[in-house]
Amino acid sequence: MGLIGLITDFGLEDEYVGVMKAVILGRAPQATIVDVCHGVDPQDVLQAAYVLEAARRYFPAGSLHVVVVDPGVGTERAILIVEAGGQRFLAPDNGVLSFVLEPAFHPRCRILEPAAVTSGPVSATFHGRDLIAPAAGLLANGLDPEALGPEIPASKARRLEGLRPERTPEGALAGRVIHIDRFGNLITNIAAEDLPAGGAGVRIEAGGVRLEGLHRTYAEVPSGGLIALVGSRWLIEIAAAGDHAANRTGIEKGAPVLVEIRRGEPAR
């Protein structure tokens, strides 16, 4: 059995995470659950999609990823079981699985049938406990996904818009801040692979801040200095050395970011 990665917006102040884990382990006592993140901003499906994308590549083949960030809980939205890239994913059909639904991963999708996992009452506000956790436990215990619901074309699953930056007519990249981590770093949706090697000829603009070039580490400027660099998610971020960049700049999540590539340096 592979690992089970758990991503939610539940926080740790309430019993929600613990109860979900108890339900999973009740079906699969031998399972190993990794708490990837429970600090997704409430109902922020886009942020959860990026957390999943950042984490899933470090899990071994056969892992199961469970994502419960579910503004539509209790509505007619489906719950998906997706097999893609040698791993499995269990989440609401709200776009949180957008990255793994890309054709390169050859995804196979199923819709979870509630009757396949429980005959008891189902709360309209906690499908994570009553539907998703039991399904995760059954899958972790070796049940074939075919037993949990019918297959649908992957093209029918919902995708989020604006996941990737757009190219302007001038050749710049127009993206946005998609996450502010606990250190105050402003993480964008612009990937390092979109830029010239080493960031030569790059200018980053956001919220009135203009930065030239990319640095390698946070310590390459004096304390408090603002820098742009490639973070551990391989995305461009704006940081303040030893300080909180979001507080320093007033830039908020969702703010537009423009990356210009100058001096004849073509983007890859």
C-alpha positions in Angstrom: 0.0 0.0 0.0 1.2 3.5 -0.8 1.0 6.6 1.3 -2.1 8.6 1.8 -1.6 12.4 1.5 -4.2 14.6 3.1 -4.9 18.2 2.1 -7.7 20.2 3.7 -8.8 23.7 4.7 -9.9 22.5 8.1 -7.1 23.9 10.2 -6.2 22.1 13.4 -8.5 23.9 15.9 -11.4 21.5 15.4 -11.9 17.8 15.3 -12.4 17.6 11.5 -8.9 16.3 10.5 -8.7 13.8 13.4 -12.2 12.4 12.6 -11.3 12.0 8.9 -8.1 10.1 9.8 -10.0 7.9 12.3 -12.5 6.9 9.6 -9.7 6.2 7.1 -7.8 4.1 9.6 -11.0 2.3 10.6 -11.2 0.9 7.1 -7.4 0.5 6.6 -5.6 0.2 10.0 -2.3 -0.4 8.3 -2.4 2.9 6.3 0.2 5.6 6.6 -1.3 9.1 6.4 0.8 12.1 5.6 -0.6 15.5 6.7 0.5 17.5 3.7 -1.4 20.7 4.6 -4.5 21.6 6.6 -3.9 25.4 6.3 -5.3 26.0 2.9 -7.3 29.2 3.1 -11.0 28.4 3.7 -12.7 27.3 0.4 -9.7 28.3 -1.7 -9.8 25.6 -4.4 -7.0 27.3 -6.4 -4.6 27.3 -3.5 -5.4 23.7 -2.8 -4.7 22.8 -6.4 -1.2 24.3 -6.2 -0.5 22.6 -2.8 -1.4 19.3 -4.4 0.7 20.0 -7.5 3.7 20.9 -5.2 3.4 17.8 -3.1 2.3 14.9 -5.3 5.5 14.7 -7.3 7.4 13.7 -4.1 5.1 10.8 -3.3 5.9 7.4 -4.6 3.9 5.5 -7.2 0.8 4.0 -5.7 0.1 6.8 -3.3 -3.4 8.1 -2.7 -4.0 11.9 -2.4 -7.2 13.0 -0.6 -8.1 16.6 -1.0 -11.1 18.2 0.9 -11.5 21.8 0.1 -15.1 21.8 -0.8 -17.2 25.0 -1.1 -19.9 23.0 -2.9 -20.3 20.3 -0.2 -23.9 19.1 0.0 -24.7 20.2 -3.6 -24.9 18.1 -6.7 -21.2 18.4 -7.4 -19.6 15.0 -7.8 -16.7 13.4 -5.9 -14.0 12.1 -8.2 -11.6 9.2 -8.1 -8.8 9.8 -10.5 -6.0 7.5 -11.5 -3.2 9.5 -13.1 0.6 9.3 -13.4 0.8 6.1 -11.3 -1.1 7.7 -8.3 -4.7 8.0 -7.2 -6.6 11.2 -6.3 -9.9 11.5 -4.3 -11.5 15.0 -4.2 -14.6 17.0 -5.0 -15.1 17.8 -8.7 -14.5 21.5 -8.3 -11.2 22.0 -10.2 -8.9 21.1 -7.4 -7.5 18.2 -9.5 -6.9 20.4 -12.6 -3.2 19.7 -12.8 -3.4 15.9 -12.6 -6.3 15.9 -15.1 -4.0 17.2 -17.9 -3.6 14.8 -20.8 0.1 14.1 -20.1 -0.9 12.1 -17.0 -3.4 9.9 -18.9 -6.1 10.4 -16.3 -8.9 7.9 -15.7 -11.9 9.3 -13.8 -14.7 7.8 -11.8 -17.6 9.4 -9.9 -17.9 8.1 -6.4 -21.3 6.5 -5.6 -22.2 7.2 -2.0 -23.9 3.9 -1.6 -20.6 2.2 -2.4 -19.0 3.5 0.7 -21.8 3.9 3.3 -25.4 2.9 4.1 -25.5 5.3 7.1 -26.5 9.0 7.3 -24.4 11.5 5.3 -24.0 15.0 6.6 -24.7 17.7 4.0 -21.8 19.7 5.4 -19.1 17.0 6.0 -18.7 14.8 3.0 -15.0 14.5 3.9 -15.9 12.4 6.9 -19.0 10.5 5.6 -18.0 9.8 1.9 -14.4 10.7 1.1 -12.7 9.2 4.1 -14.5 5.9 3.8 -13.6 5.7 0.1 -10.0 6.5 0.9 -9.9 3.7 3.5 -11.4 1.2 1.1 -9.0 2.2 -1.7 -6.1 2.0 0.8 -7.2 -1.5 1.7 -7.0 -2.7 -1.9 -10.5 -2.2 -3.2 -10.6 -1.6 -7.0 -11.8 1.8 -7.9 -14.3 0.2 -10.3 -16.3 -0.9 -7.3 -16.8 2.7 -6.2 -18.5 4.2 -9.2 -18.8 4.6 -13.0 -16.1 5.9 -15.2 -16.5 9.2 -17.0 -14.4 10.9 -19.7 -11.6 13.0 -18.0 -12.7 15.8 -20.2 -16.0 16.0 -18.2 -14.2 16.8 -15.0 -14.1 20.5 -14.0 -10.9 22.5 -14.5 -9.9 25.8 -13.0 -9.1 28.8 -15.3 -6.1 31.0 -14.9 -3.8 28.3 -13.6 -0.9 29.3 -15.8 0.3 32.7 -16.9 -0.6 34.2 -20.2 1.8 35.7 -22.8 1.2 39.4 -23.6 1.6 40.7 -27.2 4.9 42.2 -26.0 6.2 38.8 -25.0 5.9 39.3 -21.2 4.3 36.8 -18.9 1.2 38.0 -17.0 0.5 35.9 -13.9 -0.6 36.4 -10.3 0.2 35.8 -6.7 -1.4 32.4 -5.9 -0.2 31.9 -2.3 1.4 33.8 0.6 3.3 31.3 2.8 3.8 31.7 6.5 7.1 33.5 5.9 5.3 36.2 3.9 6.8 35.1 0.6 4.6 36.0 -2.4 4.4 32.9 -4.6 3.3 33.4 -8.2 2.0 31.0 -10.8 5.0 31.7 -13.1 7.3 28.7 -13.4 11.1 28.9 -13.6 10.9 26.8 -16.8 9.0 29.7 -18.5 12.0 32.0 -18.2 15.5 32.1 -19.6 18.0 30.0 -17.8 19.3 31.8 -14.7 16.7 34.5 -15.1 18.9 36.7 -17.3 17.2 39.8 -18.5 14.1 39.4 -16.4 12.2 42.1 -14.7 9.4 41.3 -12.2 6.6 43.9 -11.4 3.9 43.5 -8.8 2.0 46.0 -6.7 4.3 48.9 -7.6 7.4 46.8 -6.8 9.9 46.4 -9.6 12.7 43.9 -9.3 15.6 43.2 -11.7 16.7 39.6 -12.3 16.4 36.5 -10.2 18.4 35.6 -7.1 19.4 32.1 -5.9 18.9 32.5 -2.1 17.2 34.8 0.3 20.5 35.9 1.8 21.9 37.5 -1.3 20.6 40.9 -0.4 20.8 42.9 2.9 18.3 42.2 5.6 14.9 43.6 4.6 15.8 43.8 0.9 13.2 42.7 -1.6 14.2 40.0 -4.1 12.7 37.7 -6.7 13.9 34.1 -6.9 12.8 30.6 -7.8 11.3 28.9 -4.7 11.1 25.3 -3.7 8.0 24.8 -5.8 10.0 25.9 -8.8 7.8 29.0 -9.1 8.8 32.6 -9.0 8.3 34.3 -5.7 9.0 37.7 -4.2 10.6 37.7 -0.8 12.0 40.1 1.7 15.3 38.9 3.3 14.6 38.2 6.9 11.2 39.9 6.7 7.6 39.4 5.6 7.3 40.5 2.0 3.5 40.6 2.0 3.4 43.0 4.9 6.3 45.0 3.5 4.7 45.6 0.1 1.0 45.3 0.8 0.7 42.9 -2.1 -2.2 40.4 -1.5 -3.0 37.0 -2.9 -4.5 37.4 -6.4 -2.5 40.5 -7.2 -1.2 40.6 -10.9 2.4 39.9 -11.6 4.2 40.9 -14.8 7.5 39.3 -15.9 9.3 41.1 -18.7 12.0 39.3 -20.6 14.4 41.8 -22.0 17.7 42.1 -23.9 16.6 39.7 -26.6 16.4 36.8 -24.1 13.6 34.5 -25.5 11.4 32.6 -23.2 11.6 28.8 -23.3 
